[in-house]
Amino acid sequence: MSSPVLLVPRFMSLAVCSACAALAMPASADPVEMMSGAAVQTTRSALETERSNSAYIGRIRADYAYRLGITGKGVTIATLDTGISPDHREFSRTGRLLRGFNAVNGSSDVTDRSGHGSHTTGIIAAARDGRGISGVAYDATLLPIKVFPDRGSGSTAALDIGLRYAIGKASIVNMSLGASSVYDSRAMQQAVKGGLLIVASAGNDGSPSVGWPARFAREAWANNQIIAVGAVDASNKMASFSNRAGDVAAWYLVASGVSIYSSYRNDQYATMSGTSMAAPLVSGAAALLMQMWPSLRADQVATILLVTATDLGAPGIDPIYGRGLLNVEKAMQPIGMLTTTTFNGKRVSVLAGLTQPSSATSKIWSLATSGQLRVVGRDDFERDFGIDLGATVARPTSLSLDRAIGDMDRRIEVAEKVLADGSELSLAYENRRQQMGLSFADAPRRRLAALSLQRQASSGMETAFALGGYAGAYFGAAALKPSSSMSLAEISALSNPYLSLLPATSHAGFAQEFHGVKLKFGVIDGGSDNLLVASPDIYLPSSVMPRAKAGVFELSKSFDGAAVSFSMSQTRESNAYLGSYSSGMLGLANRASTNSVQLAGALMLTPNLALAGQAAYGITPGGRIVDSLITEVTATRTNAFSLALVGADRFREGDRVSISVAQPMRTYAGSLALDVLAANQAREHTVFSMVPTGRETRAELNYRSPAGRLATVGMMFMLRRDPNNIADAPMDKLAALRYTARF
């Protein structure tokens, strides 16, 4: 049996508005879209007025929930108060009010003759209809429980009866009331065990500590299911009358409680102040969370509201503002790490890492931009959030001076020498501190960037060795020499596209000529020293740095004024797939092996003009993928083509000009399977084609000429239509002028 402690509603001031009924609209009003212009304007004005009267909604950022379609629908909130005015326009919609209970006399008469209960209930769930005000959870269901006699004060006996009545009938109990001292808590404990979330006003005594029953929040038996609520003004300053957090700070929130306009008795409206007005805001916010995530327990809802509050006062939990200001927007966002499960059951972070597609895998970017890469992630409270994995996909790189000119801009010193035995030696240096615009404080100002040695033995055996590059110039179309004076080595469009999958390459090669046919064998290794991925500020972790190796077999033959070659290669990538990199959950594979062939030829049209071209085809076997949301990739077929017109000594001795048209590597067959966690713990398995939406065509004009004994000048113009094989992507354009001099 409860002790006879005095129980009172908590409000400080009152101003009644009877004229507000003028805001009412006819119940038979047509929908907005059916009205005349004047009627639409009137309706809009009414909605704006209603929102202006409900300024507390904006202060707690509840609009975020409304944009998600969350309004409290389906959640029942019990109000233990002076009752309710059931005929008030804010509650008269059919189905809003459940049959109430009078805990004072055991009847169903819950008529509010004080006005306090109607006021607090309006803050919780007044209808959003362009009249009067709007409650925080304006579609919630209300269970009015009258625990005060009409004279306005009573004992905790009725409160205990009301609490027990609410168990099993409601999810939230709003208690905008206070007791004069501690009392028997057994009914409160029973309500907690029954799964109720209890929101109680902190009290209006201006005390440094919370009053009863809100003070029960700190008890172990409360199980974090009781929230004490203090009041702040419109500027989020603690109201002078509000009890402070004190030793209940960890379970204490604040919300607007000064001059709050809400429903009142007899279809009226009134302005009141008190912690009684602040508590309903928290109850309404809790209802929004419960609608969004019905599986949340009461203690989880309370904890979410507490830990996402906007910090006020001293940093952290403090004895004045406790946790801080109620923040619905933040409460509805993920807390902690968002995770999902892969097909094999591994729990992984959803948004960790980055995927950088290549031209061959640019379909991933198209899927990302079209919103097709979505997954359900769960936060620390097991709340599900729809996540667009497109946020973890970087746009395929656009044209830039560094990527287009490549190593030329960084290599400011190149030394070439023919040794006494006929061997060809090339050395290239770079300014390390300025590489890619980054600073390397501990790096030497100048270092060897590349070395190439090619030696012809008297037996006809040719050996080649290189560090830091030159592989593309030794194999494939770029290595053809249709005449002794014509070299194609510097024409990037003629490079074997499958060898370009190996960054910072080094190689060892051997060649032997038989009856005019040269056989070449080579092994190529691709490093990943400071490999740039998406931008100058983004690098992959060392544990997933991409690496590649390749083996090449090539047959070539030179004729009088012509040359042809046929190459076969196998490129093996680690932590990469056809040049795409991923440290996240959209990894195509952590290993890929691509078999390719290239047919190339060159023909001298005049003694100083050559026409050259190449066509390359590759197949990358598919397979299952573990620990990724992409679970399978079928065999991927790719190709690349190029044609170049190359001239030498056209305008002055030693110059070189080339015009080329190329289709870089593009996927023309293949698919991937995405297996993700969807709503209701179901899994969605979707198959997407890997064929990109566009076909890149690259046109390039290059000119290089000596400018004196120690200087070189070069010009370049490049256009890319459908860059990275993305249809309708803006055309990439580049014009560059480069002057290099040795001192």
KOLMITOR-438552 format. One record per residue (C-alpha): z, x, y. Coordinates in Angstrom, 3 decimals, padded with zeros to 6 digits. Example, Ala and Ser with C-alpha at 12.3 -4.5 7.8 and 13.67 -1.06 7.14 Angstrom:
% residues 2
007.800_012.300_-004.500
007.140_013.670_-001.060
***
This chain:
% residues 743
000.000_000.000_000.000
-000.999_001.363_003.390
001.580_002.105_006.013
001.626_-000.205_009.064
000.041_002.320_011.455
-001.556_000.896_014.599
-005.356_000.886_014.406
-007.496_000.558_017.542
-011.201_000.707_018.450
-012.064_003.789_020.491
-013.793_003.203_023.828
-012.928_004.232_027.340
-014.867_002.034_029.743
-016.989_-001.083_029.731
-019.691_-002.601_031.920
-021.356_-005.790_030.660
-024.980_-006.678_031.403
-025.902_-010.341_030.937
-029.170_-010.135_032.898
-030.659_-007.829_030.273
-031.794_-010.863_028.316
-034.774_-010.928_030.657
-036.231_-008.128_028.548
-036.681_-010.495_025.606
-040.216_-011.362_024.499
-041.379_-014.536_022.732
-040.993_-014.279_018.984
-044.568_-015.471_018.598
-046.094_-012.709_020.742
-049.415_-011.444_019.432
-049.831_-007.868_018.195
-050.633_-005.353_020.886
-054.238_-004.907_019.780
-054.879_-008.657_020.163
-053.524_-008.912_023.691
-055.296_-008.800_027.006
-055.069_-005.674_029.142
-052.252_-007.147_031.198
-050.293_-008.137_028.094
-050.735_-004.676_026.584
-049.424_-003.129_029.770
-046.446_-005.471_029.739
-045.659_-004.585_026.124
-045.969_-000.875_026.815
-043.683_-001.256_029.796
-041.148_-003.103_027.640
-041.215_-000.372_024.995
-040.802_002.299_027.654
-037.863_000.403_029.144
-036.275_000.052_025.709
-036.660_003.767_025.123
-035.249_004.573_028.556
-032.214_002.464_027.720
-031.850_004.449_024.471
-031.803_007.935_025.987
-029.402_009.148_023.298
-032.314_009.164_020.810
-034.045_011.946_022.681
-030.834_013.940_023.071
-030.368_014.168_019.314
-034.128_014.711_018.711
-034.542_011.737_016.397
-038.202_011.276_017.369
-039.069_014.022_014.900
-038.026_011.706_012.067
-039.997_008.783_013.472
-043.164_010.868_013.530
-042.669_011.321_009.798
-042.299_007.567_009.332
-038.537_007.830_008.738
-036.540_005.013_010.339
-033.554_004.502_008.021
-035.279_001.855_005.938
-033.586_001.192_002.615
-030.267_002.764_003.610
-027.183_000.568_003.999
-024.578_001.447_006.623
-021.196_-000.250_006.651
-019.546_-000.635_010.046
-015.743_-000.922_009.904
-015.101_-002.371_013.333
-014.425_-005.560_015.277
-017.351_-007.282_013.583
-020.822_-008.027_014.878
-022.665_-010.713_016.837
-024.982_-011.880_014.045
-027.134_-013.933_016.422
-027.793_-011.033_018.772
-031.521_-010.402_019.175
-031.042_-006.769_018.023
-029.826_-007.874_014.583
-031.479_-011.254_014.097
-034.480_-010.051_012.102
-034.347_-011.412_008.568
-032.869_-008.974_006.090
-031.219_-006.671_008.635
-027.686_-007.964_008.078
-026.011_-008.297_004.729
-023.328_-010.907_004.210
-020.336_-009.401_005.947
-016.688_-009.252_004.977
-013.581_-009.932_007.018
-010.947_-007.508_005.683
-008.294_-009.105_007.887
-008.341_-012.588_006.284
-010.693_-012.148_003.318
-013.381_-014.467_004.679
-017.034_-013.857_005.501
-016.509_-014.487_009.217
-017.422_-011.209_010.901
-018.141_-012.605_014.366
-017.434_-010.017_017.023
-015.343_-011.523_019.801
-014.495_-008.129_021.294
-017.932_-006.572_021.722
-016.946_-003.144_020.429
-018.400_-003.599_016.943
-021.688_-004.993_018.274
-021.950_-002.043_020.646
-021.450_000.659_018.004
-023.706_-001.150_015.533
-026.494_-001.326_018.114
-026.380_002.430_018.536
-026.793_002.772_014.789
-029.549_000.288_014.104
-030.606_-001.984_016.994
-034.170_-003.197_016.441
-037.097_-001.307_017.924
-038.956_-004.243_019.403
-039.381_-003.631_023.122
-036.187_-005.470_023.981
-032.868_-004.089_025.098
-032.267_-000.877_023.140
-033.261_000.856_019.940
-030.839_002.258_017.383
-031.174_005.653_015.738
-031.912_004.194_012.297
-033.517_001.003_013.567
-034.747_-000.124_010.134
-031.475_000.468_008.288
-029.592_-002.343_006.561
-026.201_-003.231_008.037
-023.026_-004.297_006.257
-020.537_-005.532_008.880
-016.914_-005.263_007.763
-014.386_-006.647_010.207
-011.139_-004.653_010.079
-009.690_-005.825_013.425
-008.365_-009.215_014.361
-009.833_-010.790_017.465
-007.071_-009.350_019.651
-008.611_-005.915_019.053
-005.918_-003.883_017.252
-004.493_-003.989_013.769
-003.057_-001.950_010.922
-004.543_000.358_008.334
-004.061_-002.285_005.641
-007.293_-004.015_006.654
-009.031_-000.648_006.975
-008.111_000.228_003.389
-009.389_-003.126_002.147
-012.619_-002.670_004.096
-013.170_000.821_002.754
-012.749_-000.293_-000.823
-015.114_-003.215_-000.193
-017.841_-000.838_001.040
-017.789_001.268_-002.136
-020.943_000.624_-004.124
-022.428_-001.552_-001.371
-023.216_001.056_001.276
-024.055_004.742_001.515
-022.521_005.430_004.920
-019.395_004.107_006.604
-019.124_004.261_010.377
-015.519_004.264_011.600
-015.425_004.142_015.390
-011.679_003.656_015.388
-008.453_005.574_015.427
-004.952_005.460_014.000
-001.796_006.357_015.924
-000.650_008.780_013.206
-001.307_009.965_009.683
-001.252_007.286_007.007
-001.711_006.830_003.277
-005.100_008.325_002.419
-005.585_006.823_-001.026
-008.263_004.366_000.109
-010.091_007.167_001.909
-009.948_009.282_-001.228
-011.246_006.406_-003.279
-014.145_005.966_-000.851
-014.973_009.657_-001.120
-014.946_009.507_-004.909
-017.150_006.431_-004.645
-019.822_008.553_-002.964
-019.515_007.257_000.595
-020.291_009.405_003.619
-017.606_008.654_006.213
-018.353_009.214_009.895
-015.248_008.881_012.069
-014.743_009.212_015.810
-012.506_012.110_016.842
-010.399_010.190_019.376
-010.206_009.722_023.128
-006.935_011.418_024.040
-008.442_014.619_025.470
-006.424_016.391_022.819
-007.169_019.886_021.488
-007.185_018.454_017.961
-008.853_015.572_016.154
-007.023_012.286_015.595
-006.707_010.143_012.480
-008.572_009.168_010.303
-011.214_011.761_011.339
-008.597_014.447_010.797
-008.751_013.820_007.058
-012.100_015.692_007.100
-010.313_019.020_006.604
-008.565_017.958_003.408
-009.855_019.414_000.138
-010.165_015.947_-001.399
-012.562_014.964_001.412
-015.218_017.044_-000.386
-017.141_017.603_002.882
-017.893_013.864_002.989
-016.063_013.106_006.231
-017.532_014.071_009.597
-015.400_014.015_012.747
-017.406_013.248_015.885
-016.562_014.154_019.472
-018.313_013.019_022.668
-020.401_014.933_025.209
-022.109_013.737_028.365
-025.835_013.703_029.139
-025.659_017.428_029.957
-024.015_018.182_026.602
-020.704_019.035_028.242
-017.553_017.987_026.448
-016.339_014.632_027.768
-012.947_014.914_029.418
-011.521_012.162_027.231
-012.855_013.468_023.893
-010.557_015.121_021.403
-011.701_018.659_020.683
-012.483_020.141_017.287
-009.302_022.153_016.779
-008.609_022.977_013.160
-011.248_020.475_011.996
-014.017_022.527_013.636
-015.934_023.126_010.408
-016.398_019.355_009.946
-016.817_018.440_013.613
-019.984_017.451_015.484
-020.577_016.207_019.009
-023.049_013.596_020.240
-023.636_011.571_023.384
-020.659_009.357_024.151
-020.621_008.900_027.935
-022.128_005.806_029.576
-023.933_004.623_026.460
-025.916_001.406_026.876
-025.988_-000.834_023.802
-025.727_-004.363_022.459
-022.638_-006.463_023.133
-021.246_-009.865_022.222
-022.991_-013.146_023.087
-026.482_-011.581_023.128
-025.499_-009.316_025.975
-025.638_-005.570_026.612
-022.964_-003.250_027.927
-022.331_000.349_028.914
-019.400_002.015_027.184
-017.958_005.508_026.853
-015.916_007.006_024.053
-016.102_008.887_020.800
-016.725_005.435_019.308
-020.208_005.664_020.855
-020.846_009.178_019.555
-019.996_008.512_015.891
-022.782_005.895_015.376
-025.386_008.476_016.373
-024.259_010.638_013.475
-024.237_007.647_011.106
-027.797_006.789_012.124
-028.899_010.390_011.663
-027.366_010.444_008.186
-029.362_007.312_007.310
-032.587_009.055_008.332
-031.825_011.934_005.982
-030.944_009.579_003.144
-034.195_007.682_003.493
-036.204_010.894_003.514
-034.351_012.321_000.507
-032.653_009.518_-001.489
-031.336_011.976_-004.081
-029.053_013.732_-001.590
-025.331_013.304_-002.190
-023.032_012.333_000.665
-021.528_015.813_000.881
-025.001_017.345_001.065
-026.035_015.044_003.892
-022.884_015.906_005.806
-023.349_019.626_005.242
-026.961_019.488_006.407
-025.995_017.717_009.631
-023.196_020.203_010.227
-025.091_023.433_009.578
-028.148_022.390_011.590
-026.254_021.356_014.720
-027.234_023.008_017.993
-024.546_025.538_018.833
-022.568_024.749_021.990
-019.668_026.568_023.581
-018.583_029.848_022.038
-021.061_031.244_019.472
-020.578_029.873_015.984
-017.975_027.342_014.919
-015.489_027.034_017.769
-012.357_024.926_018.401
-013.990_022.953_021.229
-017.437_021.882_020.021
-016.948_022.630_016.343
-020.388_022.963_014.784
-022.128_021.768_017.935
-024.569_019.040_018.954
-026.195_016.750_016.395
-029.852_017.795_015.922
-031.948_015.466_013.769
-035.129_017.518_014.078
-033.496_020.645_012.741
-031.675_018.679_010.036
-035.011_017.462_008.695
-036.450_020.954_008.439
-035.951_023.371_005.543
-032.656_025.206_005.204
-032.793_028.585_003.532
-035.745_029.776_001.484
-038.428_027.318_000.419
-039.225_027.805_-003.247
-041.466_026.297_-005.854
-042.121_026.941_-009.524
-045.213_028.443_-011.059
-046.877_027.070_-014.169
-044.802_029.418_-016.336
-041.558_028.160_-014.790
-040.814_031.081_-012.495
-039.128_030.128_-009.234
-040.796_031.793_-006.288
-040.717_031.748_-002.509
-043.481_029.524_-001.165
-044.287_031.180_002.148
-043.578_034.800_001.275
-046.416_037.264_001.497
-049.966_037.121_002.771
-053.404_036.620_001.273
-056.353_038.412_002.870
-059.648_037.075_001.479
-062.816_039.137_001.372
-066.372_037.961_001.947
-066.707_037.379_-001.791
-063.548_035.250_-001.918
-063.796_033.573_001.491
-063.746_030.151_-000.166
-059.957_030.543_-000.180
-060.022_030.551_003.620
-062.179_027.407_003.639
-059.717_025.698_001.295
-056.862_026.794_003.538
-058.419_025.459_006.741
-059.275_022.141_005.098
-055.661_021.585_004.033
-056.393_021.632_000.306
-053.831_024.303_-000.528
-050.677_022.219_-000.419
-047.563_022.472_-002.527
-044.110_020.930_-002.596
-041.398_023.434_-001.804
-037.658_022.930_-002.129
-034.976_024.267_000.171
-031.385_025.247_-000.573
-030.458_021.558_-000.870
-033.307_020.819_-003.275
-035.039_018.780_-000.598
-038.786_018.596_-001.077
-041.122_019.595_001.734
-044.885_019.393_001.752
-046.050_022.915_002.555
-049.531_023.968_003.569
-050.131_027.294_001.861
-052.962_027.826_004.295
-050.352_029.383_006.573
-050.182_032.352_004.181
-053.947_032.943_004.208
-055.316_035.298_006.837
-058.758_034.693_008.247
-061.337_037.065_006.764
-061.810_039.926_009.166
-064.326_039.495_011.929
-066.568_042.191_013.276
-064.840_045.003_015.129
-065.806_048.430_016.355
-063.551_050.084_013.827
-064.791_048.096_010.850
-068.441_048.207_011.877
-068.684_051.899_012.734
-066.123_052.837_010.097
-064.971_056.392_009.953
-067.397_057.637_012.624
-065.117_056.681_015.506
-062.128_058.444_013.979
-063.991_061.574_012.927
-064.592_063.484_016.089
-065.429_066.787_014.397
-067.945_067.171_011.593
-069.015_070.538_010.221
-071.964_070.846_007.844
-073.048_074.110_006.251
-075.486_075.243_003.579
-073.879_078.063_001.630
-075.660_081.174_000.347
-076.132_079.699_-003.134
-077.716_076.544_-001.740
-074.551_074.410_-001.964
-074.054_071.825_000.762
-070.580_071.635_002.337
-069.419_068.952_004.780
-066.042_068.764_006.525
-064.796_065.943_008.781
-061.663_065.895_010.919
-059.899_062.978_012.564
-057.340_062.429_015.315
-054.507_061.061_013.178
-052.241_059.947_015.998
-054.794_057.539_017.369
-056.012_056.119_014.064
-056.486_052.354_014.309
-054.647_052.346_017.624
-051.345_053.165_015.925
-048.882_055.927_016.678
-047.933_058.496_014.059
-045.248_060.533_015.758
-044.701_062.853_012.808
-048.376_063.283_011.921
-050.416_066.328_012.926
-052.785_065.804_015.825
-055.740_066.870_013.702
-056.231_066.704_009.970
-058.983_067.020_007.414
-060.347_063.504_006.833
-063.114_064.149_004.336
-064.693_066.940_002.358
-067.910_066.971_000.365
-069.383_069.746_-001.768
-072.686_069.395_-003.586
-073.967_072.307_-005.694
-077.228_072.807_-007.570
-077.047_075.260_-010.485
-079.997_077.308_-011.701
-079.973_075.315_-014.929
-080.726_072.160_-012.998
-077.199_070.806_-013.387
-075.951_069.258_-010.167
-072.270_068.812_-009.421
-070.726_066.903_-006.567
-067.152_066.612_-005.406
-065.686_064.739_-002.438
-062.385_063.693_-000.943
-061.979_060.893_001.591
-065.417_059.325_001.323
-069.108_060.036_000.740
-069.279_058.171_-002.591
-071.639_055.604_-001.114
-073.953_058.396_-000.010
-074.155_060.024_-003.451
-074.858_056.970_-005.625
-077.304_054.108_-005.228
-079.947_053.390_-002.617
-078.300_055.538_000.028
-078.801_058.609_-002.175
-082.547_058.139_-002.533
-084.854_060.701_-000.929
-088.405_059.361_-000.806
-089.408_062.611_000.921
-087.813_065.963_001.630
-087.387_065.089_005.305
-086.092_061.529_004.915
-082.435_060.794_004.117
-080.978_057.302_003.738
-077.369_058.446_003.433
-076.201_057.036_006.765
-077.639_053.531_006.314
-074.566_051.472_005.485
-076.614_048.425_004.474
-078.024_050.418_001.547
-074.637_051.373_000.095
-073.709_049.986_-003.294
-071.564_046.914_-002.376
-069.442_047.226_-005.514
-068.470_050.781_-004.671
-067.366_049.523_-001.239
-064.496_047.802_-003.071
-062.928_051.259_-003.270
-061.318_052.196_000.057
-060.858_055.843_001.043
-062.890_056.957_-001.959
-063.011_060.330_-003.649
-065.445_061.153_-006.402
-066.659_063.676_-008.907
-070.266_063.480_-010.051
-072.659_065.272_-012.355
-076.425_065.043_-012.509
-079.137_066.475_-014.708
-082.874_066.026_-014.425
-085.026_065.389_-017.509
-088.808_065.126_-017.135
-088.500_064.059_-013.543
-085.754_061.479_-014.180
-082.326_062.295_-012.819
-079.256_061.092_-014.738
-076.052_060.804_-012.787
-072.538_060.219_-014.023
-069.622_059.769_-011.709
-065.973_058.822_-011.501
-064.708_057.356_-008.245
-061.123_056.818_-007.172
-060.063_054.598_-004.299
-056.749_055.274_-002.570
-054.837_053.002_-000.196
-053.188_055.321_002.311
-052.072_053.096_005.197
-054.675_050.532_004.224
-055.092_047.965_006.968
-055.223_044.399_005.693
-055.189_041.609_008.268
-054.460_043.172_011.629
-053.130_046.474_012.996
-049.602_045.110_012.574
-049.822_043.778_009.010
-049.572_045.974_005.946
-049.055_045.031_002.344
-045.836_046.225_000.689
-046.275_049.484_-001.203
-045.534_047.695_-004.488
-048.740_045.662_-004.137
-050.984_048.191_-002.418
-054.554_047.690_-003.673
-056.145_050.504_-005.622
-059.438_050.846_-007.433
-061.361_053.161_-009.728
-064.964_053.093_-010.846
-067.293_054.722_-013.292
-071.027_054.980_-012.492
-074.132_055.712_-014.554
-077.406_056.030_-012.678
-081.061_056.747_-013.376
-083.331_057.722_-010.503
-086.832_059.086_-010.053
-088.656_060.366_-007.059
-092.419_060.051_-006.607
-094.731_061.303_-003.918
-093.423_059.302_-000.966
-091.242_056.939_-002.999
-088.047_056.789_-005.023
-086.303_054.263_-007.269
-082.908_054.074_-008.956
-081.037_051.893_-011.386
-077.243_052.010_-011.429
-074.600_050.524_-013.653
-070.955_050.619_-012.661
-067.591_049.277_-013.659
-065.039_048.874_-010.885
-061.409_048.279_-011.772
-059.126_046.971_-009.057
-055.326_046.830_-009.108
-053.536_044.302_-006.873
-056.920_043.188_-005.624
-059.794_040.928_-006.609
-063.285_041.591_-005.258
-061.782_043.150_-002.167
-059.232_040.407_-001.465
-055.553_041.297_-001.335
-052.466_039.178_-001.818
-048.741_039.731_-001.745
-048.033_036.004_-001.932
-048.468_033.066_-004.267
-052.248_032.757_-003.988
-053.094_035.953_-005.820
-056.382_035.630_-007.689
-055.370_038.396_-010.083
-053.327_041.556_-010.074
-056.136_043.296_-011.959
-059.895_042.808_-011.888
-062.746_044.577_-013.672
-066.235_044.088_-012.254
-069.380_045.150_-014.080
-072.390_045.506_-011.808
-075.978_046.705_-011.671
-078.008_047.838_-008.692
-081.743_048.254_-008.394
-082.872_050.252_-005.369
-086.091_051.673_-004.025
-087.573_053.429_-001.030
-091.172_053.867_000.114
-092.536_056.125_002.813
-094.865_054.086_005.031
-095.690_057.041_007.261
-094.414_060.639_007.211
-091.486_059.574_009.425
-090.981_055.918_008.485
-089.471_054.534_005.259
-088.845_051.081_003.864
-085.825_050.826_001.523
-083.973_048.050_-000.199
-081.462_047.237_-002.886
-080.305_044.272_-004.936
-076.972_044.248_-006.752
-075.400_041.813_-009.171
-071.905_041.754_-010.595
-069.722_039.766_-012.936
-065.939_039.773_-012.902
-064.476_038.265_-016.092
-061.899_035.546_-015.526
-058.593_034.905_-017.163
-055.145_033.440_-016.864
-052.881_034.564_-014.039
-049.094_034.723_-014.278
-046.563_034.333_-011.478
-049.134_032.791_-009.147
-049.938_029.247_-008.117
-053.538_030.092_-008.968
-053.272_029.955_-012.732
-056.800_030.728_-013.829
-060.043_032.191_-012.517
-063.291_031.772_-014.413
-065.896_034.522_-014.596
-067.024_035.194_-011.034
-070.654_036.111_-010.418
-071.615_037.883_-007.217
-074.682_039.422_-005.619
-075.800_041.347_-002.557
-079.162_042.270_-001.040
-080.411_044.465_001.771
-083.625_045.750_003.276
-083.941_048.541_005.831
-086.662_050.174_007.876
-085.717_053.772_008.661
-087.437_056.118_011.052
-086.872_059.774_011.859
-087.972_061.837_014.862
-089.295_058.700_016.538
-088.379_059.425_020.155
-087.195_063.001_019.988
-086.722_065.608_017.317
-083.658_064.991_015.169
-083.162_061.324_016.044
-082.731_058.568_013.495
-083.350_054.827_013.926
-082.847_052.022_011.405
-083.252_048.276_011.336
-081.625_046.478_008.421
-081.096_042.949_007.176
-078.483_042.331_004.490
-076.610_039.690_002.597
-073.218_041.279_001.809
-071.418_040.513_-001.423
-071.265_036.764_-002.035
-069.994_034.682_-004.936
-072.628_032.385_-006.405
-070.729_031.101_-009.465
-067.094_030.787_-010.456
-064.027_028.619_-009.988
-060.269_028.828_-009.733
-057.497_026.506_-010.912
-054.529_025.737_-008.688
-051.404_024.408_-010.389
-048.686_023.325_-007.966
-045.492_021.333_-007.913
-046.106_017.935_-006.337
-043.899_014.981_-005.499
-041.436_013.652_-008.086
-041.415_017.026_-009.867
-044.918_016.321_-011.190
-047.478_019.110_-011.372
-050.985_018.865_-009.981
-053.787_020.844_-011.581
-056.894_021.153_-009.410
-060.068_023.147_-009.983
-061.958_024.493_-006.962
-065.345_026.167_-006.827
-065.321_029.762_-005.626
-068.809_029.458_-004.118
-068.394_029.845_-000.356
-069.586_027.300_002.160
-072.087_029.619_003.847
-074.244_032.673_003.307
-073.737_035.644_005.589
-076.846_037.320_006.938
-076.275_040.593_008.752
-078.859_042.210_011.037
-078.231_045.697_012.361
-080.016_048.150_014.634
-078.798_051.754_014.721
-079.988_054.715_016.716
-078.605_058.237_016.721
-079.910_061.218_018.571
-078.757_064.743_019.360
-077.767_065.200_023.010
-077.717_068.911_023.381
-076.522_071.575_020.984
-072.974_070.203_020.461
-073.265_066.506_021.299
-074.572_063.344_019.698
-075.242_059.932_021.195
-075.452_056.761_019.150
-076.169_053.081_019.789
-075.590_050.096_017.572
-076.345_046.374_017.695
-075.190_043.995_014.980
-075.324_040.238_014.371
-073.613_038.304_011.576
-074.619_034.713_010.892
-072.078_032.760_008.828
-069.759_035.793_008.865
-067.788_036.268_005.646
-069.961_033.544_004.077
-068.184_030.813_006.065
-070.547_028.066_007.167
-070.612_027.199_010.866
-068.332_030.102_011.737
-069.140_031.546_015.179
-071.740_034.295_015.022
-070.307_037.811_015.216
-072.026_040.056_017.738
-071.462_043.710_018.407
-073.021_046.242_020.754
-071.666_049.775_020.807
-072.482_053.058_022.463
-070.868_056.239_021.167
-071.009_059.751_022.543
-069.519_062.631_020.558
-069.173_066.198_021.706
-067.543_069.271_020.220
-065.697_071.734_022.409
***
